[in-house]
Amino acid sequence: MAFISETFHQHRLAENGVNIRTAYIVDGNLRYRTTDGITQEDVKQGIRCRKEYFRQGKLLHTEKIFDSRIEYTYVSGTDGEAEHTCENCGFTGKIKEFVNGCPYCGAASNLDYAEKELGSKYHYDLVLQNPIYRLVTGVVDYGFSLLICFLWILNTSRTFNGYDVGKIFLYGMILAMILYYFFYLWDAYAVLEPIRRYKEQQNRRQREFWSRTGIDKKRFYNNLNYEAGRRYYSRPDVIDYDVIDYTDLQEHEENGRLCVRVELQVRLVYLRKGKIRSEYQKDTLTLCRNDRVMKLNPGIQVIKCPHCNANIDVTKGECEYCGTKIDSVQEWEAEGAICLNHQIRN
């Protein structure tokens, strides 16, 4: 049974001749993995630091902004007899069974959302390295420099003519080049410090949320990543995505089930007319606890059949009583999730 979003991602990349080379930081060293399967280095609690997008062997696009709180693990086959549990579906088996992904759901990586102090690095990446931010800073800097030069020439020149106007623009440009660096630093403190305080408040609210609800955070984020993939890969021109930040979590009851509404910022990578481009957007996903899941014991995944309500072992892929196909044993599933099964199986 395929990990649908991941399988669909592989199909999408193969169809368009795209290969993604991802770099991870693991204990101060770089590890690389490619979607074409050529480079598959082991990663344990690695942080993504770069993605390079190739099409027909040519580098077309690079991304360098990632949330350093999200850690990725790709199971190593070194100790093949050790036990490992898939964080997405809960299947437990020997590590050697997971080398090519979870034998049940196919998930290739496990996610963990570490409780780290944000500092300013993450926001430096988001704000100061954003081309629009640099452009706005430059425009403000140049405008301020022109104003200074205008007032200076107006008060020191006995006449004010076209020559003086030319000097304003010339001197303003020179002054702007000198002051740009200082504007940049000043804006860094002025902009980043309020953002940092705001993000730390969000972190505290999220820590309180996990403590209050008792939800398994690691399983929840893996299921959330799965559902996000189902949503974004349903769009024909999306070839990749990354969750950049989780900004809010709110729980509520719906039809007797616990549901969590998640606000997140995501980067979508598109292939359009032979060019690869990315854009950021805010999104909302609501995940509800799967009330069909009875238990997730090692080696035995028992849930309720959605059709006949019988107790079944989902590792067999279908209900033994009525033949209903079982697509997932996720603890959390999205409201109105888009099913991609028919697109994968055709």
VMD Tcl script that draws the C-alpha trace (Angstrom):
set ca {
  {0.00 0.00 0.00}
  {1.49 3.30 -1.07}
  {2.11 6.40 0.95}
  {-0.13 8.30 -1.46}
  {1.29 11.80 -1.30}
  {4.87 10.53 -1.50}
  {4.12 8.13 -4.36}
  {2.26 10.84 -6.25}
  {5.22 13.18 -5.72}
  {7.59 10.64 -7.29}
  {5.25 10.18 -10.25}
  {4.93 13.94 -10.73}
  {8.71 14.45 -10.74}
  {9.35 11.50 -13.07}
  {6.70 12.67 -15.54}
  {8.31 16.11 -15.75}
  {11.93 14.96 -15.72}
  {12.64 16.77 -12.44}
  {15.15 15.63 -9.83}
  {15.43 17.29 -6.40}
  {18.74 17.18 -4.52}
  {18.23 17.96 -0.83}
  {21.02 18.78 1.62}
  {20.63 18.02 5.34}
  {22.77 19.10 8.27}
  {23.47 16.14 10.56}
  {25.84 16.69 13.49}
  {27.59 19.50 11.63}
  {28.02 17.46 8.43}
  {26.09 17.57 5.17}
  {24.08 14.59 3.95}
  {22.45 14.45 0.53}
  {19.41 12.68 -0.88}
  {18.00 12.86 -4.40}
  {14.54 11.98 -5.62}
  {15.95 9.98 -8.54}
  {17.38 7.47 -6.05}
  {21.03 7.90 -7.09}
  {22.13 9.55 -3.83}
  {20.44 8.19 -0.69}
  {22.64 9.01 2.30}
  {21.41 8.16 5.79}
  {19.85 11.04 7.71}
  {19.06 10.99 11.43}
  {17.39 14.08 12.90}
  {18.73 16.18 10.06}
  {17.75 19.77 9.28}
  {17.08 20.71 5.68}
  {19.31 23.54 4.50}
  {19.08 23.50 0.70}
  {17.06 22.09 -2.19}
  {18.28 22.10 -5.77}
  {15.83 21.46 -8.59}
  {17.20 19.89 -11.77}
  {15.37 19.27 -15.01}
  {17.00 17.07 -17.60}
  {20.26 17.47 -15.69}
  {20.17 21.29 -15.63}
  {19.90 23.23 -12.37}
  {16.85 25.52 -12.65}
  {16.01 26.56 -9.11}
  {17.37 26.58 -5.54}
  {15.67 27.04 -2.17}
  {17.55 27.86 1.05}
  {14.84 28.82 3.54}
  {13.59 26.06 5.85}
  {12.25 25.77 9.39}
  {15.20 24.56 11.46}
  {12.80 23.19 14.10}
  {11.64 20.42 11.73}
  {13.98 17.42 11.84}
  {13.96 14.61 9.27}
  {15.03 11.00 9.69}
  {15.54 8.51 6.86}
  {15.91 5.07 8.37}
  {19.34 3.53 8.11}
  {19.77 -0.14 7.28}
  {22.97 -0.44 9.33}
  {21.43 -2.37 12.23}
  {18.86 -4.30 10.26}
  {17.53 -6.32 13.19}
  {16.71 -3.33 15.40}
  {13.05 -2.39 15.72}
  {11.64 0.78 14.26}
  {8.17 2.35 14.35}
  {6.84 4.43 11.46}
  {5.76 7.79 12.82}
  {3.15 8.22 10.11}
  {1.11 5.02 10.42}
  {2.45 3.30 13.54}
  {3.67 0.10 11.85}
  {6.50 -1.55 13.80}
  {9.06 -3.88 12.29}
  {12.77 -4.44 11.76}
  {14.84 -1.60 10.32}
  {15.79 -3.69 7.30}
  {12.10 -3.64 6.34}
  {12.13 0.18 6.24}
  {15.16 0.81 4.01}
  {12.91 1.65 1.03}
  {10.22 3.26 3.18}
  {7.60 1.95 5.57}
  {6.42 -1.49 4.35}
  {2.84 -0.52 5.20}
  {2.31 3.13 4.23}
  {5.46 3.72 2.17}
  {6.54 6.84 4.08}
  {10.24 7.39 3.44}
  {10.98 9.83 6.25}
  {9.88 10.57 9.79}
  {9.40 14.13 11.01}
  {9.97 15.59 14.41}
  {9.19 19.13 15.50}
  {11.87 20.09 18.00}
  {11.31 22.65 20.75}
  {14.11 25.06 19.89}
  {14.61 28.68 20.76}
  {14.07 30.58 17.54}
  {16.73 33.23 17.95}
  {16.85 35.43 14.88}
  {18.37 33.12 12.25}
  {15.05 31.81 10.97}
  {13.56 35.29 10.70}
  {16.75 36.64 9.20}
  {16.27 34.11 6.39}
  {12.61 35.02 5.93}
  {12.95 38.79 6.12}
  {16.43 40.06 5.37}
  {17.17 37.62 2.54}
  {13.83 38.30 0.87}
  {14.45 40.28 -2.39}
  {11.32 42.38 -1.81}
  {12.58 43.38 1.64}
  {15.93 44.43 0.18}
  {14.17 46.40 -2.56}
  {11.94 48.24 -0.09}
  {14.94 49.00 2.14}
  {16.83 50.39 -0.85}
  {13.92 52.58 -1.97}
  {13.47 54.01 1.54}
  {17.21 54.57 1.84}
  {17.43 56.36 -1.52}
  {14.37 58.51 -0.77}
  {15.82 59.53 2.60}
  {19.18 60.34 0.96}
  {17.49 62.50 -1.70}
  {15.66 64.42 1.00}
  {18.89 65.09 2.92}
  {20.69 66.24 -0.25}
  {17.76 68.44 -1.30}
  {17.66 70.23 2.05}
  {21.45 70.63 2.07}
  {21.67 72.09 -1.46}
  {18.57 74.26 -0.93}
  {20.18 75.86 2.13}
  {23.73 76.19 0.76}
  {23.19 77.20 -2.88}
  {22.52 80.79 -3.87}
  {20.48 79.55 -6.83}
  {18.38 76.49 -7.46}
  {18.35 75.33 -11.08}
  {18.61 72.19 -13.20}
  {22.28 71.78 -12.29}
  {21.36 71.71 -8.60}
  {18.64 69.14 -9.28}
  {21.23 66.93 -10.98}
  {23.53 67.27 -7.97}
  {20.68 66.18 -5.68}
  {20.25 62.92 -7.59}
  {24.00 62.31 -7.89}
  {24.83 63.08 -4.26}
  {21.70 61.23 -3.16}
  {22.84 58.08 -4.93}
  {26.31 58.28 -3.39}
  {24.87 58.87 0.08}
  {22.35 56.05 -0.39}
  {25.14 53.60 -1.24}
  {26.94 54.60 1.96}
  {23.86 54.52 4.17}
  {22.28 51.31 2.73}
  {24.37 49.05 4.97}
  {23.38 51.00 8.08}
  {19.71 51.03 7.03}
  {19.96 47.28 6.56}
  {21.33 46.73 10.07}
  {18.92 49.18 11.69}
  {15.96 47.54 9.98}
  {17.21 44.16 11.12}
  {16.88 45.21 14.76}
  {13.70 47.20 14.20}
  {11.92 44.44 12.27}
  {13.31 41.21 13.67}
  {13.06 41.92 17.38}
  {9.24 42.38 17.39}
  {8.89 39.32 15.12}
  {11.11 37.25 17.40}
  {9.04 38.20 20.47}
  {5.83 37.41 18.61}
  {7.12 34.02 17.48}
  {8.25 33.14 20.99}
  {4.71 33.91 22.21}
  {3.41 31.53 19.54}
  {5.87 28.89 20.73}
  {4.65 29.22 24.30}
  {1.03 28.86 23.18}
  {1.92 25.76 21.20}
  {3.77 24.18 24.13}
  {0.73 24.85 26.29}
  {-1.48 23.26 23.61}
  {0.50 19.99 23.55}
  {0.61 19.88 27.34}
  {-3.13 20.51 27.68}
  {-4.34 18.08 25.01}
  {-1.87 15.24 25.53}
  {-1.73 14.65 21.75}
  {1.27 12.74 20.40}
  {3.00 15.65 18.71}
  {5.33 13.61 16.51}
  {2.55 11.42 15.13}
  {0.35 14.48 14.60}
  {2.96 16.38 12.56}
  {3.73 13.31 10.43}
  {0.03 12.89 9.69}
  {-0.25 16.62 8.98}
  {2.62 16.44 6.51}
  {0.91 13.49 4.81}
  {-2.39 15.37 4.46}
  {-0.60 18.51 3.24}
  {0.99 16.42 0.50}
  {-2.39 15.05 -0.54}
  {-3.69 18.60 -0.86}
  {-0.80 20.22 -2.70}
  {0.03 17.39 -5.09}
  {-3.57 17.40 -6.28}
  {-2.62 20.59 -8.16}
  {-1.25 19.70 -11.61}
  {1.65 22.17 -11.65}
  {2.97 21.66 -8.09}
  {6.18 19.61 -8.02}
  {7.21 20.15 -4.38}
  {6.27 21.90 -1.16}
  {7.75 22.71 2.25}
  {6.00 23.76 5.44}
  {7.89 26.85 6.57}
  {6.05 27.50 9.83}
  {3.13 26.33 11.94}
  {1.58 29.51 13.28}
  {-1.46 28.40 15.30}
  {-3.22 25.32 16.71}
  {-6.83 25.30 17.93}
  {-8.78 22.21 19.01}
  {-12.56 21.69 18.90}
  {-15.13 18.89 18.91}
  {-16.88 17.88 15.69}
  {-19.38 15.02 15.50}
  {-17.93 13.60 18.68}
  {-14.37 13.65 17.35}
  {-11.46 15.78 18.50}
  {-10.33 18.07 15.66}
  {-7.36 20.43 15.44}
  {-7.29 23.45 13.16}
  {-3.74 24.27 12.06}
  {-2.60 27.50 10.47}
  {0.63 27.20 8.54}
  {2.86 29.00 6.09}
  {3.89 26.87 3.14}
  {6.15 27.26 0.12}
  {4.84 25.71 -3.10}
  {7.21 25.00 -5.98}
  {5.68 25.08 -9.46}
  {6.77 23.89 -12.89}
  {5.20 26.19 -15.47}
  {6.20 26.50 -19.12}
  {9.51 24.79 -18.46}
  {10.43 27.12 -15.58}
  {10.51 26.32 -11.86}
  {9.26 29.02 -9.52}
  {8.16 29.13 -5.89}
  {5.69 31.18 -3.89}
  {4.67 31.43 -0.24}
  {1.12 31.23 1.01}
  {-0.79 30.90 4.26}
  {-3.05 27.91 4.57}
  {-5.32 26.14 7.04}
  {-5.72 22.39 7.57}
  {-8.17 20.77 9.98}
  {-7.25 17.28 11.17}
  {-9.70 15.08 13.06}
  {-8.84 12.04 15.12}
  {-9.60 8.86 13.21}
  {-12.24 7.17 15.37}
  {-11.83 3.94 13.39}
  {-8.34 3.38 14.80}
  {-8.64 0.99 17.76}
  {-5.00 0.36 18.59}
  {-1.58 0.58 17.04}
  {0.31 -2.25 18.69}
  {3.69 -3.43 17.40}
  {3.11 -5.52 14.30}
  {-0.70 -5.48 14.58}
  {-2.63 -2.49 13.27}
  {-6.31 -3.02 14.09}
  {-9.00 -0.57 12.97}
  {-12.72 -0.54 12.26}
  {-13.77 -1.16 8.66}
  {-15.50 2.02 7.41}
  {-18.05 -0.11 5.51}
  {-19.04 -3.06 7.72}
  {-17.51 -1.94 11.05}
  {-15.60 -5.21 11.47}
  {-12.26 -5.32 13.27}
  {-9.55 -5.80 10.65}
  {-5.79 -5.96 10.33}
  {-5.01 -3.11 7.94}
  {-1.61 -4.54 6.98}
  {-3.59 -6.85 4.68}
  {-4.82 -3.83 2.72}
  {-8.51 -4.71 2.71}
  {-11.34 -5.89 4.93}
  {-11.47 -9.70 5.06}
  {-15.25 -9.58 5.53}
  {-16.52 -7.17 2.88}
  {-13.46 -6.50 0.71}
  {-13.33 -2.73 1.36}
  {-9.90 -1.28 0.51}
  {-8.12 0.31 3.47}
  {-6.00 3.31 2.50}
  {-4.61 4.55 5.78}
  {-4.13 3.82 9.44}
  {-3.37 7.42 10.32}
  {-4.41 8.58 13.74}
  {-5.26 12.00 12.27}
  {-6.92 12.63 8.92}
  {-7.92 15.85 7.19}
  {-11.47 17.08 6.77}
  {-12.57 16.69 3.17}
  {-9.19 15.24 2.16}
  {-8.68 14.85 -1.57}
  {-8.23 11.19 -2.45}
  {-5.47 10.57 -4.98}
  {-5.76 6.78 -5.11}
  {-7.31 6.67 -8.56}
  {-4.56 8.90 -9.94}
  {-1.85 6.66 -8.51}
  {-3.31 3.34 -9.54}
  {-4.12 4.26 -13.13}
}
mol new
graphics top color blue
foreach p $ca { graphics top sphere $p radius 0.5 }
foreach p [lrange $ca 0 end-1] q [lrange $ca 1 end] { graphics top cylinder $p $q radius 0.2 }
display resetview
